[in-house]
């Protein structure tokens, strides 16, 4: 008498056992038949690969044989070689991977699976969906295992989970290595692209003199911009953000931990329209000034400039926000104002402040590298600058609270305005009125230099030296009188005796 446990009307006992296992167990999501259809279409249709080259990659296939075959097909495609059953078989034999691919008979079977490549894109998307499902299963299993570990930091676990899901969503699964051939090809392609961009390989700041030194802010770089309070750090990055977003069409995210988003955008409006911040705060505008305001912000309204004013922002929250923004809107550059106001979050926040700043700077560098965009972080300097009786020029040793900032940063720059200390001349004897110097003290991939810019205090704006005369409106807007710019001297460098605003008045940002 047969054991009822294995009795199955459809076939022998062993078949019944297999059926029970399939019904009771779980098999990773897969679509083997569609994988075969995709590869078959690629072998018989020379134009099929161009339809799915941006959809599939070798790891998207479930069967190892299919991974090997697709890898060979893409290799032939990249070398501008014909793709068919003969060329694929030849290449597999040449690499000694014919057996791994299932043999010549399997290739022949694949070529007979479909009659054309008409539906290859639809089939490829289903194959990719199954791959994504498998990745989600794998990631979920890893998260579950880590969640049961009592020693795991919850915020770190959330960050890791979000990072892995972000990679899947982007279809940008990380590879462990790249060959020298691949890297050289990428490097040459980048050099060719740079040659067509007039030497700027990164995101332009909008300041010609500064861009000549940096070639633009480079992808994956962490740029530290440090200065004492009142030097104009925020004004400088806002001027840059405006230049990038309006003049160059870049997508810029500004995270302000000190000022509200409305305050920041008001300062940008002030620099854009030539109306002083004081006038905008009071709202005391004439009809003509209202017209200037409404017409002056039209370009600004269209700009891809995103401002977040979440106070005491943690590095985990920042990473989550920029990942979301990068995936939905795209990002070219991130600004953090300023580093010392950030928090670590989680259990690590119980350490001393120097350790926390080190963690924050490392995290900012990791974000820049992960998203492959520059990150500009503002930083405060210690009071050592003020106590020096000699030069007031900032130094690397003046970076506050942690030497890790200097270590992690690709570029460390300072803002120095002699006028702030009552110094009327630069070291070379030139007048320093309404001027600032961007000191590049560390440049991992370039030269060190000092760049002088014009600083227009009442507009909280930086510009190139030769653009200073165009920044102040000559229409009596900012003085509230009928004399316009009367009383101010004007030369080729702009107005030379404009009043310097009080540091307590809020016109010079911190």
RODO-549827 format. One line per 2 residues: number of its first residue (from 0); for each residue x, y, z of C-alpha. Coordinates in Angstrom, 1 decimal. Layout:
NUM = X/Y/Z; ...
This chain:
0 = 0.0/0.0/0.0; 1.3/3.4/-0.9
2 = 2.1/6.0/1.7; -0.6/8.6/1.3
4 = 1.9/11.3/2.2; 3.5/10.8/-1.2
6 = 0.5/9.8/-3.3; 0.0/12.1/-6.2
8 = -2.3/11.5/-9.2; -0.1/13.4/-11.5
10 = 2.9/11.1/-11.4; 5.2/9.0/-9.3
12 = 6.1/9.3/-5.7; 9.2/11.5/-6.2
14 = 7.2/13.9/-8.4; 4.7/14.3/-5.6
16 = 7.4/15.0/-3.1; 8.8/17.7/-5.4
18 = 5.3/19.2/-5.8; 4.8/19.4/-2.1
20 = 8.2/21.1/-1.6; 7.4/23.7/-4.3
22 = 4.0/24.4/-2.8; 5.3/24.7/0.8
24 = 8.6/26.5/0.1; 9.7/29.7/-1.5
26 = 11.6/30.1/-4.7; 13.4/33.4/-5.5
28 = 11.5/35.6/-7.9; 12.6/34.7/-11.5
30 = 11.5/34.6/-15.1; 13.8/32.0/-16.7
32 = 11.6/31.7/-19.8; 11.8/35.5/-20.4
34 = 15.5/35.5/-19.8; 15.8/32.9/-22.6
36 = 13.5/35.0/-24.8; 15.7/38.1/-24.3
38 = 18.9/36.3/-25.1; 17.4/34.6/-28.1
40 = 16.2/37.9/-29.5; 19.7/39.4/-29.0
42 = 21.2/36.5/-30.9; 19.0/36.9/-34.0
44 = 18.4/40.7/-34.1; 21.4/43.0/-34.4
46 = 19.3/46.0/-33.3; 17.8/44.4/-30.2
48 = 20.6/45.3/-27.8; 20.3/49.0/-28.4
50 = 16.7/48.8/-27.0; 17.7/47.3/-23.7
52 = 21.3/48.3/-23.1; 20.2/50.8/-20.5
54 = 17.7/48.4/-18.9; 19.6/45.2/-18.2
56 = 23.0/44.3/-16.8; 24.5/40.8/-16.3
58 = 23.5/40.6/-12.6; 19.9/41.1/-13.6
60 = 19.8/37.5/-14.9; 18.9/34.7/-12.5
62 = 20.8/31.8/-14.2; 24.6/32.0/-14.2
64 = 24.7/30.8/-17.8; 22.6/33.8/-18.9
66 = 24.9/36.2/-17.0; 27.9/34.9/-19.0
68 = 26.1/35.1/-22.3; 24.8/38.6/-21.7
70 = 28.3/39.8/-20.6; 29.8/38.5/-23.8
72 = 27.0/40.1/-25.9; 27.6/43.6/-24.3
74 = 31.3/43.2/-24.7; 30.9/42.6/-28.5
76 = 28.5/45.5/-28.7; 31.0/47.8/-27.0
78 = 33.7/46.8/-29.5; 31.3/47.5/-32.4
80 = 31.4/43.8/-33.3; 28.4/42.0/-34.8
82 = 26.3/40.0/-32.3; 25.0/36.6/-33.4
84 = 25.3/33.0/-32.4; 28.6/32.5/-34.2
86 = 30.4/35.6/-32.8; 29.1/34.9/-29.3
88 = 30.2/31.3/-29.5; 33.6/32.3/-30.8
90 = 34.1/34.8/-28.0; 33.0/32.3/-25.3
92 = 35.5/29.8/-26.6; 38.2/32.5/-26.7
94 = 37.6/33.3/-23.0; 37.2/29.6/-22.0
96 = 33.7/30.1/-20.6; 31.7/28.1/-23.1
98 = 31.0/25.4/-20.5; 29.8/28.0/-18.0
100 = 27.4/29.4/-20.7; 25.8/26.0/-21.2
102 = 27.6/24.9/-24.4; 27.0/25.4/-28.1
104 = 23.8/23.4/-28.0; 22.3/25.7/-25.4
106 = 23.2/28.8/-27.6; 21.4/27.1/-30.5
108 = 18.3/26.5/-28.3; 18.2/30.1/-27.2
110 = 18.3/31.4/-30.8; 15.2/29.2/-31.5
112 = 13.2/30.6/-28.6; 11.8/33.6/-30.5
114 = 11.3/34.6/-34.1; 12.1/38.3/-33.7
116 = 13.1/41.0/-31.2; 9.8/42.9/-31.3
118 = 8.9/42.4/-27.7; 12.4/42.4/-26.2
120 = 12.0/45.7/-24.2; 8.8/44.4/-22.5
122 = 10.5/41.1/-21.7; 13.7/42.9/-20.4
124 = 11.7/45.1/-18.0; 10.1/42.0/-16.5
126 = 13.5/40.4/-16.1; 14.7/43.5/-14.3
128 = 11.6/43.6/-12.1; 12.4/40.0/-10.9
130 = 16.0/41.0/-10.2; 14.8/44.0/-8.1
132 = 12.5/41.6/-6.2; 15.4/39.3/-5.5
134 = 17.5/42.2/-4.3; 14.7/43.4/-2.0
136 = 14.4/39.9/-0.5; 18.2/39.8/0.1
138 = 18.3/43.3/1.6; 15.2/42.5/3.8
140 = 16.9/39.4/5.1; 20.1/41.3/6.0
142 = 18.0/44.0/7.7; 16.1/41.4/9.7
144 = 19.3/39.7/10.8; 20.8/43.0/11.9
146 = 17.6/44.1/13.6; 17.8/41.1/15.9
148 = 21.3/42.0/16.9; 21.0/44.0/20.2
150 = 24.4/45.7/19.6; 23.2/47.3/16.4
152 = 22.7/51.1/16.4; 19.1/51.7/15.3
154 = 19.9/54.9/13.4; 22.9/53.3/11.7
156 = 20.6/50.4/10.7; 18.1/52.8/9.2
158 = 20.8/54.6/7.3; 22.2/51.3/5.9
160 = 18.7/50.1/4.9; 17.9/53.4/3.2
162 = 21.2/53.3/1.3; 20.7/49.8/0.0
164 = 17.1/50.6/-1.1; 18.3/53.8/-2.7
166 = 20.9/51.8/-4.7; 18.2/49.4/-5.9
168 = 15.8/52.2/-6.8; 18.5/53.9/-8.9
170 = 19.5/50.6/-10.5; 23.0/51.5/-9.5
172 = 24.1/48.4/-7.7; 27.7/48.9/-6.7
174 = 30.5/46.8/-8.1; 33.4/45.7/-6.0
176 = 36.0/46.6/-8.6; 36.6/48.0/-12.0
178 = 39.3/47.0/-14.4; 42.1/49.3/-15.5
180 = 40.7/49.2/-19.0; 37.3/50.5/-17.8
182 = 38.8/53.2/-15.6; 41.1/54.5/-18.4
184 = 38.2/54.7/-20.8; 36.2/56.7/-18.2
186 = 39.2/59.0/-17.6; 39.7/59.7/-21.3
188 = 36.0/60.3/-21.8; 36.1/62.8/-18.9
190 = 39.1/64.6/-20.4; 37.3/64.9/-23.7
192 = 34.2/66.3/-22.0; 36.4/68.8/-20.1
194 = 38.0/70.0/-23.3; 34.6/71.0/-24.6
196 = 33.7/72.9/-21.5; 36.5/75.5/-21.6
198 = 38.5/73.8/-18.9; 35.8/73.5/-16.3
200 = 35.4/69.9/-15.2; 33.3/70.6/-12.2
202 = 30.4/72.8/-11.1; 31.2/76.5/-11.8
204 = 31.0/78.9/-8.9; 30.3/81.8/-11.1
206 = 33.5/83.6/-10.0; 35.9/83.5/-12.9
208 = 39.1/83.9/-10.8; 38.1/81.1/-8.4
210 = 37.0/78.7/-11.2; 40.4/79.1/-12.8
212 = 42.0/77.7/-9.7; 39.5/74.9/-9.0
214 = 38.3/74.2/-12.5; 34.9/74.2/-10.8
216 = 33.8/72.3/-7.7; 34.6/68.7/-8.5
218 = 32.3/65.7/-8.1; 32.7/63.7/-4.8
220 = 34.8/66.5/-3.2; 34.2/67.9/0.3
222 = 34.9/71.6/0.3; 35.2/73.3/3.7
224 = 34.7/77.1/3.7; 35.7/78.5/7.0
226 = 35.8/82.0/8.5; 35.2/84.0/11.6
228 = 31.6/85.2/12.3; 30.8/88.3/10.3
230 = 33.1/87.6/7.4; 30.3/86.7/5.0
232 = 30.3/82.9/4.7; 26.6/82.7/4.1
234 = 26.7/85.6/1.7; 29.4/83.9/-0.3
236 = 27.7/80.5/-0.7; 24.4/82.2/-1.5
238 = 26.1/84.2/-4.2; 27.5/80.9/-5.5
240 = 24.2/79.1/-5.2; 22.6/81.9/-7.2
242 = 25.3/81.8/-9.9; 25.1/78.1/-10.2
244 = 21.3/77.8/-10.3; 20.4/80.9/-12.4
246 = 23.4/81.4/-14.7; 24.5/77.7/-15.2
248 = 21.2/75.8/-14.7; 22.6/73.6/-11.9
250 = 20.5/72.0/-9.2; 21.6/73.2/-5.8
252 = 20.4/72.2/-2.3; 21.1/74.5/0.6
254 = 20.7/73.2/4.2; 20.6/76.2/6.6
256 = 20.8/75.3/10.2; 21.2/78.9/11.3
258 = 18.8/81.0/9.3; 15.2/80.4/8.1
260 = 14.6/79.6/4.4; 12.7/82.9/4.0
262 = 15.6/84.9/5.3; 18.0/83.2/2.9
264 = 15.8/83.7/-0.1; 15.3/87.3/0.8
266 = 19.1/87.8/0.8; 19.3/86.2/-2.6
268 = 16.5/88.5/-3.8; 18.4/91.5/-2.5
270 = 21.5/90.6/-4.4; 19.5/89.7/-7.5
272 = 17.5/93.0/-7.6; 19.9/95.5/-6.1
274 = 17.4/96.3/-3.4; 19.0/96.4/0.1
276 = 18.0/93.8/2.7; 16.9/96.6/5.0
278 = 14.4/97.9/2.4; 13.1/94.4/1.8
280 = 12.7/93.8/5.6; 10.7/97.0/6.0
282 = 8.7/96.5/2.8; 9.0/100.2/2.2
284 = 9.1/100.1/-1.6; 8.0/102.6/-4.2
286 = 6.0/101.5/-7.2; 9.2/101.5/-9.3
288 = 11.0/99.4/-6.8; 8.1/96.9/-6.8
290 = 8.4/96.6/-10.5; 12.2/96.0/-10.1
292 = 11.4/93.4/-7.5; 8.8/91.5/-9.5
294 = 10.9/91.6/-12.7; 14.2/90.8/-11.0
296 = 13.0/87.5/-9.5; 11.7/85.9/-12.7
298 = 14.9/84.1/-13.4; 15.3/83.2/-9.8
300 = 11.8/81.6/-9.7; 12.8/79.2/-12.5
302 = 16.0/78.2/-10.8; 16.5/74.7/-9.3
304 = 17.4/76.0/-5.9; 16.2/74.0/-2.9
306 = 16.4/75.3/0.7; 15.9/73.3/3.9
308 = 16.0/75.1/7.2; 15.6/72.1/9.6
310 = 17.4/73.1/12.9; 19.9/70.8/14.5
312 = 19.9/68.5/11.4; 21.6/65.2/12.0
314 = 23.9/63.5/9.4; 21.4/60.7/9.1
316 = 18.6/63.1/8.3; 20.8/65.0/5.8
318 = 21.7/61.8/4.0; 18.1/60.7/3.8
320 = 17.0/64.1/2.5; 19.7/64.4/-0.2
322 = 19.2/60.8/-1.4; 15.5/61.5/-1.9
324 = 16.2/64.9/-3.6; 18.8/63.3/-5.9
326 = 16.4/60.5/-6.9; 13.4/62.8/-7.5
328 = 14.9/66.1/-8.7; 18.5/65.5/-9.4
330 = 21.4/67.3/-7.6; 24.6/69.0/-8.7
332 = 25.8/70.4/-5.4; 25.0/70.5/-1.7
334 = 25.7/73.4/0.7; 25.6/72.9/4.5
336 = 25.5/76.1/6.7; 27.1/75.3/9.0
338 = 29.0/72.2/10.1; 29.2/72.9/13.8
340 = 25.4/73.2/14.1; 24.9/69.6/12.9
342 = 24.3/66.7/15.2; 25.4/63.1/15.0
344 = 22.3/61.4/16.3; 22.0/58.0/17.9
346 = 24.3/56.6/20.5; 27.4/58.2/19.1
348 = 26.1/61.6/20.2; 27.2/60.7/23.7
350 = 30.9/61.2/22.8; 32.8/64.5/23.1
352 = 32.3/67.2/20.6; 35.6/66.7/18.8
354 = 34.6/63.1/18.0; 31.2/64.2/16.9
356 = 32.6/66.7/14.4; 34.9/64.0/13.1
358 = 31.9/61.8/12.5; 30.0/64.6/10.8
360 = 32.9/65.5/8.5; 33.5/61.8/7.5
362 = 29.7/61.5/6.8; 29.7/64.6/4.6
364 = 32.6/63.2/2.6; 30.8/59.9/2.3
366 = 27.6/61.6/1.0; 29.7/63.5/-1.6
368 = 31.3/60.3/-2.8; 28.0/58.3/-2.8
370 = 26.1/60.8/-4.8; 29.2/61.9/-6.8
372 = 28.6/65.6/-6.3; 30.5/68.3/-4.5
374 = 29.5/69.1/-0.9; 30.3/72.6/0.5
376 = 30.3/72.8/4.3; 30.7/76.1/6.1
378 = 32.7/76.0/9.3; 33.6/78.3/12.1
380 = 37.1/79.3/13.0; 38.5/79.4/16.6
382 = 39.2/82.6/18.4; 43.0/82.1/17.8
384 = 42.6/84.4/14.8; 41.5/87.3/16.9
386 = 44.2/86.8/19.6; 47.1/87.0/17.1
388 = 48.8/90.3/17.3; 50.4/89.9/13.9
390 = 48.5/88.7/10.8; 44.7/88.1/11.0
392 = 44.8/85.8/8.0; 43.2/82.4/8.9
394 = 45.4/79.2/9.0; 44.6/75.5/8.9
396 = 45.4/75.3/12.6; 42.5/77.7/13.2
398 = 39.8/75.2/12.2; 37.6/74.7/15.2
400 = 37.1/71.6/17.3; 38.6/68.9/15.1
402 = 41.6/68.2/13.0; 39.4/65.7/11.1
404 = 37.9/68.5/9.1; 41.2/69.3/7.5
406 = 41.9/65.6/7.0; 38.6/64.7/5.4
408 = 38.3/67.8/3.2; 39.5/67.8/-0.4
410 = 39.6/71.6/-0.3; 39.9/73.9/2.7
412 = 39.3/77.6/2.0; 39.0/80.7/4.1
414 = 37.3/84.1/3.7; 39.4/87.0/4.8
416 = 38.3/90.7/4.8; 40.9/93.1/6.1
418 = 38.3/95.7/6.4; 36.7/93.7/9.2
420 = 39.8/94.4/11.3; 40.1/98.0/10.3
422 = 43.0/97.2/7.8; 42.7/99.4/4.8
424 = 45.3/97.8/2.5; 46.4/94.4/1.4
426 = 49.9/93.2/2.0; 50.8/94.4/-1.5
428 = 49.7/97.9/-0.8; 46.4/97.8/-2.8
430 = 43.2/99.2/-1.2; 41.2/96.5/0.5
432 = 37.9/98.5/0.8; 34.9/96.4/-0.1
434 = 37.0/93.4/-1.0; 37.5/89.9/0.3
436 = 40.0/87.2/-0.3; 39.2/83.5/-0.7
438 = 42.3/81.7/0.6; 42.7/78.1/-0.7
440 = 44.8/76.6/2.1; 44.4/73.0/1.1
442 = 43.7/71.6/-2.4; 44.1/67.8/-2.7
444 = 44.0/67.8/-6.5; 45.2/71.2/-7.4
446 = 47.2/74.3/-6.6; 47.0/76.7/-3.7
448 = 46.1/80.3/-4.4; 44.4/83.4/-3.0
450 = 41.5/84.9/-5.0; 40.2/88.4/-4.4
452 = 36.6/89.2/-4.9; 34.4/92.3/-4.4
454 = 32.1/92.3/-1.4; 29.0/94.5/-1.5
456 = 27.9/94.7/2.1; 24.5/96.2/1.7
458 = 23.5/93.5/-0.7; 25.3/90.8/1.1
460 = 26.9/89.8/-2.2; 30.2/88.7/-3.6
462 = 31.2/89.2/-7.2; 34.3/89.3/-9.4
464 = 36.4/92.4/-8.9; 35.6/93.7/-12.4
466 = 31.8/93.3/-11.8; 31.6/95.4/-8.7
468 = 30.3/98.6/-10.4; 27.2/96.7/-11.8
470 = 26.0/95.4/-8.5; 24.7/98.6/-7.0
472 = 21.5/100.0/-8.6; 22.0/103.6/-9.7
474 = 18.4/104.5/-9.4; 18.2/105.9/-5.9
476 = 16.8/102.7/-4.6; 18.9/101.9/-1.6
478 = 19.5/105.3/0.0; 15.9/106.4/0.4
480 = 16.8/109.9/-0.9; 16.7/111.6/-4.3
482 = 20.4/111.8/-4.6; 20.8/108.2/-5.9
484 = 24.5/107.3/-5.5; 25.5/110.9/-4.8
486 = 28.3/111.2/-2.3; 29.9/108.0/-3.4
488 = 33.1/108.0/-5.5; 33.1/105.7/-8.6
490 = 36.1/104.4/-10.4; 36.8/101.4/-12.7
492 = 36.5/99.1/-9.7; 33.1/100.3/-8.6
494 = 32.0/102.5/-5.7; 34.9/102.9/-3.4
496 = 33.4/104.5/-0.3; 30.1/102.7/0.1
498 = 29.2/102.5/3.8; 30.1/99.2/5.5
500 = 27.0/97.9/7.3; 27.0/97.2/11.0
502 = 27.7/93.7/12.0; 24.8/93.9/14.4
504 = 22.4/95.0/11.7; 22.2/91.6/10.1
506 = 23.3/92.7/6.6; 26.5/90.7/6.8
508 = 25.7/87.0/7.2; 27.5/84.7/9.6
